[in-house]
Structure formats: C-alpha cells, structure tokens
Amino acid sequence: MRLNNSYSALLKMSLPLMLGTFIQSIVMITDASFLSRFSTLSFDASGNAGLIYVTLFMGLTGFGDAAQIVMARRTGEGKHGQVNGLLQSSFLINLVVGAIFFSLIMFVVPDMLKGYSRSQPLANEQIDFLMIRSFGFFMAAIMLSMNAFFMAIGKTWVIMLSTAVFAVSNILLDQLLIFGFDGLPAMGIKGAALASVISEGLAIVLLFIILMNSEERKLFKLFSTLDIKLKAIFKLVKIGLPLVIQGFFALATWTVFFTWIEQKSTYELTVSQNIRAVYFLAFVPIFGLGATTKTYVAQYMDVKNPKLISITVKRIQILTILFLILIFHGAILYPEFLVSIINPKEAYIEDSANILQLIFWSILIFGFSTPYFQTINGSGNTRVTLMIELISIIAYLIFAYLFIKVWDFEIQIIWTVEYIYFGTIGLLSILYLNIFNWRKKVY
C-alpha cells in the first residue's frame, strides 16, 4: 500500500489538502470581512483572540501529526494490525489535551488578557470570543485524529470534503449570527465564534460517516475491539510532544508579536490583522504539500533506495513554489485589492498593501524550506525540528522586540522579521539533513 511518488500521485494526494486549506483560508477571510464591517473593534479582537485559540490548537495538531506519521509508517511497513490501536490512542490523547486547553481558556486567559491589554474594550471582546470558541477544542480533538488516519493512507479527498462542509456552513452561519436575521439578534464577535463551533461539529459528523463506511475500516479492523494500549500512547506522545511544543511556540510567538503591536497603536494592529488574514492564502500550498511530505517520508523510511526520499522532496519543493506563485501572486501584483476584501476602510489599505509586497519573497523562502523541515518530521526526528523551531523563534523575538520596543520602527520595517524566521528554519533544516544521519531513526 506504499504511495507512488510521481508528480501526478503527489498532486492527487496534496491537491485535496491544498483545497481544504484554501477553503479554510476563505473562511478566515470571510470571518474577517464580516467582522471588519460589523466593527473595527470586533475585527481586531477576533484577530488577537483567534491567535490565542490557534496557538493552543497547534498543540492538538502536534499530536495529530504524530498519529499521521506513525500510522503512515505502519502502513508502509504493512503492519495494518497496529493502526486501530494508534487511532484509538490518538482520540484519547487529543481529548485529554483538548480538555486541558479548554480549562485554560475558561479560567486563566481572561485575567491574563485584562492584565496585559492596553485596551480594556478590546480585551473584553476577546474574552467574549474565546468563551464560546474554546468549545471547539473538543471538536478538534476528534477531527484531527480522523484527519491523521485519512492522511496516513493518502485518502485526502475526505478531508477536503469535510472542510468544504465546514466552510459553507460557517459562512452561512456567520451571516446569520454576526448580523442577525429575521428576528435573530446580532451577536457580533460571539456569533463568529458560535458559527465556527457548530460548523466543526457538522464536519465531524461527515468524517465519522465516511470512516465507518470505508473499506479501510475493514482492512485495518477499526473499532472492532477496544485497543488503547500504553505502548501506543507513549509512542504517540514521544513523537508528538516535540511537535506540540513546536507548534505552540510558533503560534505563541505570533501572538506576542501582535500583542506588542497592539501596545504600539491600534492603527498598526488593524493593518497587521489585515496582513494576517491575507497571509493564510500563502499557507495553502505550504501546509498541503507539507503534510504530503510527512506522509511520503514516513512511508519511505524503510526502502532500500536512499534517493527515493530526496527525489520526492525535490518534486514537492517544485510544486510548492509553483502553487505559491499561482495562489499568492496578488500580494505583488494587486495587493490593494486583496486588502480591500478583508477591510474596505481606505485608511488601512496603503500600508497593508506595502507590507504584502515587502513580505512576498519571505513566503517563497518558507515554501522552499518547508519540504526540508517536514522531511525531518516525517523521519520521526521531531526533537530536531523542535530545536530548529526554538532557535528560529528566539531569533524572531529578539529582532521583533528590537524593531517594536527599542527602535520603534514603522510597521512596514517591523514585518521584515518574517525573513529572519523563515530563513533560519530553512538554513538549519538544510544543515541538519546534510550533516547528520537522520535515516536511522526507529519508532
């Protein structure tokens, strides 16, 4: 059941993931667009609160990635009997971690926001959003485990379909709940949060129906017995914990970055939130092909031809750059139009457009670097990627602090820290793959 690495096979697997990420980006853009038209305060608050939520969400993503890597490895080895236990163990781990994150949002984050936010109305709006959005952790716990299984076996169209259901329902519910309709009160930022939680629930129902009626359920004997074992849990935690820490700090760093900008001025915060919303278009090929890289590398780790992985990674690299240019070229050619979709207010468009043009090339660096970085993850050397991530984050925070707090640079110059972050990740990943014997990893 090992995957083919031709360009057509790579596209067959990655295109549904890219389309799924694209749909999520459209949802994010739609959310931002609705809220910017509802009120600037809600727009800014949803951006900052959303980063807090996504920062914790990346913790769940780390364990989901671990499940994907290990299940793909077992599939490549033909050890189908172990997949059921890995999937069930993934559900348990994610639900426990999701409950911990939910508790943090409910009992810790509100006081934290009130303590460090320069604007108390902004802090209160963020709290309103998070009190509802945090229920999404339980949805995410289930969804990420099922997504990990489908990615591990290369059945990515399922993820695309569930994401489409999420997107359509979220957009419709946004319109109804944010602005109100036919007697429904306008809920504003609370409506945006509630729309996301309900939409995730609908996506999970679809995933569960497909999983329970799939051929793979019989092949892997999924849920035929209760098969949660400490050995499987420890394995997933060992592989996933570095990814959890890695994902958490990567997004936490951006949360700190936006907090520093908010403390600088609300104008520059709004400009930066415009960039953040458009930015996620660039992650469409990066995330989709990055997930593909992990699955392929994990399945190919036991093959005798050492060039097979390097050939596959180069092909993924070429596809990533091509799709980046296709999807994100507007950042160079028509940035004002992209920004106006997010936020039509003239006061913010020029500076936002200038930043988009400035950071376009940093995204290409990220696209070039990601296949190398995900090769290390797919090989199971997740502690190494954690170290690379932490070094890159430290460099990013040092320069961000200097640019914002010490030298008080203009917002356009502040955003050049993206080059430092992406460049460091790429350089360290290439050095590791060329110096160390990463192929001997056993898990």
MIPA-602123 format. One record per residue (C-alpha): y, z, x. Coordinates in steps of 0.25 Angstrom, whole numbers, plus 5000, padded with zeros to 4 digits. Each point is the difference from the previous one (the first is absolute). Example, Ala and Ser with C-alpha at 12.3 -4.5 7.8 and 13.67 -1.06 7.14 Angstrom:
BEGIN
498250315049 501449985006 
//
This chain:
BEGIN
500050005000 500949995012 501349924998 500349865005 501349995009 500449864997 501549984995 499549974986 499250135000 501150085005 501049954990 498950024989 500050155003 501550025004 500749924989 499650094989 500450125008 501449935003 500149964986 499850144996 501050055010 501049904995 499850054986 500250145004 501349955007 500549934988 499750134992 500950085011 501149894999 499950014984 500150155001 501250005009 500749894992 499850074987 500550145006 501249935007 500449954987 499850134993 500850085010 500250005015 499750155001 498649974994 499849885009 500350095013 499250114995 498749924996 500149945014 500050135007 499150074991 499049885001 500050015015 499650154998 498949964991 499549885008 500050095013 499050094993 499349884994 499749955014 499250125003 499049954989 500149865005 499550055014 498750064993 499949874992 500149925013 498950085007 499149984988 500349855001 499750005015 498750084999 499449924988 500449875006 499250045013 498850054992 500049874992 500149925013 498850085005 499249974987 499950154998 500349994985 499450134996 501150085007 501149944992 499850084987 500250135007 501249955007 500749954988 499750134992 500550085012 501249925000 500350044986 499850155003 500950005012 501149924993 500150084988 500150135008 501149945009 500749954988 500050144993 500650065013 501149895000 500250024985 500250155003 501049975011 500949924991 499950104989 500350135008 500649965013 500849875000 501150044989 500550125008 500049915013 500849894993 501050104995 500150065014 500349875008 500649904991 501549985001 500149964985 499450104990 500049904989 499249915009 499050115003 499950034985 499749864997 498949995011 499450134994 499949944986 499349875006 499050085008 499650104990 499449884992 499649915011 499250105007 498949994989 499849865007 499250075011 498850024991 500049854996 500249965015 498850095004 499149924991 500649865002 500050015016 498550035000 499749894991 500949905008 499450055013 498649964995 500449864995 500849975013 498850045008 499149904993 501149895001 500250004984 501550015001 500349924987 499650124992 501250085007 500949884997 499650004985 500250154999 501349995007 500549904990 499650094988 500850115007 501249915002 500149944987 499950134992 500950075010 501149894998 499950014985 500050154999 501250005010 500849924990 499650094988 500050145007 501249985009 501049944990 499350054987 499649914989 499950004984 500350154999 499450045014 501050085008 500549945013 499250085011 500749945012 499350055013 499050084992 499649874993 499749935013 499150115005 499250014987 499949844999 499350015014 499050114997 499649934987 499849875007 499250065011 499150054989 499849874994 499649945013 499050105003 499349974986 499949865004 499550035014 498950094994 499549904990 499949895011 499350105010 499050054989 499649854996 500049945014 498749955008 500450095011 499850124992 498549974999 500049955015 500650135005 499450094989 501450054997 500050134992 498449994998 500050145006 501050115004 500149975015 501150095005 499650045014 500750095010 499749905011 500749884992 501250094998 500150045014 499949865004 501149954991 500950125004 499749975015 500449864998 501150024989 500850125005 500749935011 500349894990 500550104991 500950065010 500449875005 500449954986 500750134996 500950005013 500349854999 500650024986 500650145002 500849935012 500649914990 500350114990 500750075011 500749875004 500549994985 500450154999 500949985013 500649884994 500350074987 500650115007 500949905007 500549944987 499549964986 500549855002 499249985013 498850074992 500149894989 500149895010 498750055007 499350024987 500349854997 499449975013 498850094998 499749934986 500049865006 499350045013 498750024993 499949854998 499749995015 498950094998 499249914991 499349925011 500150125010 499250094991 499149904994 499549945013 500150145007 498950054990 499249875003 500150035015 499450144998 498849944991 499749895010 500050085012 499250114994 498949904996 500049935014 500050125008 498549995002 499949855003 499649955014 501149905001 501250075006 500949894997 499850004985 501050114997 501149945009 499849874994 500150064986 501250085004 500849885005 499749934988 500550114991 501350015009 500349864998 499850014985 500950135000 501249935007 499949874991 499950084987 501250095005 500949885002 499549954986 500350134992 501150065008 500949885005 501050034989 500450125009 500649905009 500449884991 500550074987 500150155002 501150024990 499149944989 498950105003 500950125001 500749964987 498650004993 499950155004 501450044998 501149904994 501250095004 500949925009 500450125008 498650015007 499649855001 500649965013 499650125009 498649994994 499949855003 500450025014 499050115003 498949914994 500349895009 500150095012 498650074998 499349874996 499549985015 499550145000 499149974988 499449885008 499750105012 499350094990 499249894994 499549965015 499750145003 499250044988 498749935002 499950075014 500350134994 499049984988 499049965010 500050135006 499950074987 498949914996 499250035012 500050154996 501050045011 500950064990 500550125009 500549895009 500849944989 500550144997 500650015014 500649875000 500750034986 500550135005 500649955013 500749884992 500550114990 500650095010 500749885007 500549954986 500550144996 500750035013 500849874999 500250014985 500650145003 500949955011 500549884992 500350084987 500350145004 500549995014 500749865002 500349984985 499749855001 500249914988 498949984990 499649865006 499850055014 499250124995 499049914994 499749945014 499150125002 498949924993 499949925012 499750125009 498950054990 499349874998 500149965014 499450135005 498849994991 499749855005 500250035014 499150135000 498949934992 499949885009 499950095012 498950084994 499249884996 500149945014 499850135008 498950084993 498649974995 500250024986 498849934995 499050125004 500550084988 498950054992 500250064986 
//
